Amino acid sequence: MKIEIWSDVMCPFCYIGKKNFENALEELSLKDKIDVEWKSFQLDPSLEMGEAITTAQYFKEKKGFPENQAKQMTAQVTEMGKSAGIDFNFEKAIITNTFQAHKLIHLAKKNDLGSEMEEELFKTHFLEGKNIGDSETLINLGKKIDLDSDMIKEALSSKVLDLEVKHEIIEASQLGISGVPFFVINQKYGVSGAQPVETFKEAITQAYNESSFTSNDNKDLSCSEDDCSI
C-alpha cells in the first residue's frame, strides 16, 4: 500500500501530522508494509530565494497579522505540538523559501531516506532555528543522514530536480489540494490536516482492508498559502 503526503517543511501542522501518522503506523505494525512518499508543496513561493526573516516579522510584514494575533496563533500551535512530542520554538524559527529544501528531499527520496530528511528539516527549522534555505545548512543536513556531499551540491543546482519539485506542486493543484498536510492513501482516500493518531489508524486500516473512508469528524488542522487553520 502506498501513502503520498503533500507537505511543506515550514508548516507546523505538517510536523504534527507527520508525528501522529508515524505513531499510527507503529501502533498498527504496518510500517514495513506501507510505501510512504513525501510530496512537495510551498506555502509561500513568493518569498525571494535567500530571503530570511523571523516568524514575527513574517506574520507582520507578509501576512499583516497584528502582533497579539500572531502570538496567540503560535502559542496555540505550540500547545498542540507538545501533545505530539514536539517542542516548537517559533521565536527562533526562520521563515525562508523552501524550494531548495524540497530539492534535497527529492534527493533523499531517491535514496529511500525521504522520511529521515523530512524529520531533520522540521527539527532544524522549528526547534533549532536554522535557515533551511541556506545551502551550507542543507548540505550539512543531507550529510547527517549519510547523503554524499558532492551529490547534495549537484542536487541543489539540478534543473531536473527543479522540474520534479514543480511537477509535484502542480499535481497538488490538479488534485484540489490547497492546504497541507494532505495524505493520499492508495490513490483513493484523502486525509487532510494534522489528524489525531486514532484517525490515522482508522483511515489506514480501512484503506488497507479496501473499504471506503472519509475523514470528516475532526477539525482540519492544516496550513494553506493564506493561513493556518486552528
N, C-alpha and C positions, 0 to 999 in steps of 0.2 A: 504494500500500500504506500502511496506517495502523498506527502503533505507539502504544499508550497506556501511559503509565508512571505507576504509583502511587508516590508519594514524599512524604517529609516533609523540610523543609529543615534540621531539626536531626538528621538521620540521616547519620552519616558514610559508611555503605556506599552510601547514595543518591548521594552526591557522587562516590565512587569509581566506582559503576556508571554514572553519567552520563558521566564522562570516558572509560571503556572503551567504552561504547556509541557515543559520538560518534567516537572513534578508529576503531571498526569501520566506521561509515558512511563516513568519509573514505577508508579503505583500499579499500572496495568501490565507491567512486564512485557511491553511491546516495543521497547526501544530498538531492539535488533531486527524487528520485523517491519519497520517503517522507514522509508527513504524521505528525509527532510531536506527540502531545498529552499534556501533563503533567496528572496527576490528583491530587486531594487525599487525604491520609492523615495522621492525627495519632497520633504515637507516645504522647503523654501529654496527652489532652484534659482530664485532671483538674487540670492547672496553672491557677491563677487568672489571669484576664486582668490584665496588669500585673505579675504576679509575675516576678521576675528573680533567678536565683541562679547561682553558679558551677557548673561541671561537677562539681568535687569535692564541693560541697555537695549537689548533686542525687543523686549516687551514694550518699552517706552518709545523707542525710535522707529521700529519697524512695524509694530502692531498697534501702537497708540493706546496701550492699556495704562490706566492710572497706576501709580506705584502700589497703592494699597490692594488693588485688584490682583496685580501680578504676584504680590507676596502671598495673598490668600490662596491663589491657584497653586503656587509651588509648595505651600505648606500642606495643602490637601493631598497633592501627589506624593509628597514625602511620607505622609502617614500611610497612604496606600502601599508605597514601596516597602515599608517596614514589614507588612504582612507577607510579602513575597521574599523577604530576606535581603532587601536592597536598601542601602543607606545613602539615598540621594544627597548630593551636595550641590545644590543649584547656585550657591554663592560663588563656587569655583568654576562651574561648567562654562565652557567657551563655545559660543554659537558660531558656526562656520559652514561653508558649503561642503556637503558630504559626498560630492561626486567622486572624488579621488578615493575616499574610504570605500565606496561601493565597488570600485575597480579592484581594490585589494581583496574584498570579499569574493569577487569573481575568481581571482587567482586562487584563493583558499579553497573555493568550491571545487576547482579542477583538481585539487589535491586532497579531496574528501575532508576538508577542515573548515567548512563553512560555518558550522555552529560555534566552533572554537574561536574563529575570527570575529564573529558577531559578539561573543562574550567579551573578548579583550577590548573591542572598540567601545562597547557600552560602559565597561568599567573605566576605561581611560577617559571617556567623555564625562560621565555622570559622577564618578567617585574621585578620580584623580585630578580632574580639571585641566587636562592637557588638550592641545589643539589637534583634533583628528583630521584637520585639513592640511596639516603640515607634513611635508614629505618625509623628513627625518623621523618624526613621530610614527608615521605609518610603516616605515622601513623597520624600525625597532620593534613595533608590534608584530609585524609579519615574522621577524626572526624569532620572536618569543614563542611562536607555535611551530618553529622549525622550518619556515619557508626560507629559501635561499635569497640572500640579499640582492644579488645580481638579477635574479628572477623578479624580485619585487620592484626594483628600479625599472626594469623593462616593462612590467605590467603597468606601472603608474604613468608611463609615457605612451602606452599602447593605444593606437587608434581603433584596433579591433575590439578592445575592451570598452572603449568609448561607445561603440555601436551596440555592444551586448547590454550595457547598462541602460542605454536609451531605449533599446527594444523592450526591456522588462518594464520600464516606466510607461511606455506606450501600451504594452499588454495590460497593465493595471487599468489604464483608462478605458481600454476596449471592454474590459470585464466589469466596468462600472465601479471600480474601487476608488473611492475618493478620500478615504481615511485609513490609517494603519494603527495597529497591526491588522492584517487580514489573512486568514488561514483558508486555503482551498484544499479540501480533502478528497483525494481520488478524482479530481476534476468534476466533482458532483456537488459537494456540500461546502457551503461557506460559513465561516465563523468570524465575526467582526469584533474587534476590540480585545482588551485585556480581561478575558473572562476568567472566572474562578476555576480552580483545579477541577472541581466536580463537573463543571460544564464541559470542559475539555475532555474529561474522561467519558462522559456520556456521548459526546459527538464522535470521538474516536472509536468507541466501542460499537456504536450503531453503524458507523460507516464501515468499520471492519467486518461487521456482520451483514453488510449490504442492505441495511434498512435505512429508510429516509430519516433525515434530521434537519430541523430548522431551529436556530438559536434566537429566541425572542424574549426569553424570560429575564435576562439580566440587562442592566443599563449598559449602553455601548460606550465603553471607556477607550477612546481612540483619539488620534490626532489627525487633523486634516491640514491643508495649506493655510486655512484661515484661523484655526483654533484647535485647542484640545478640549474634548468634551468630558466634563466631570459631573 
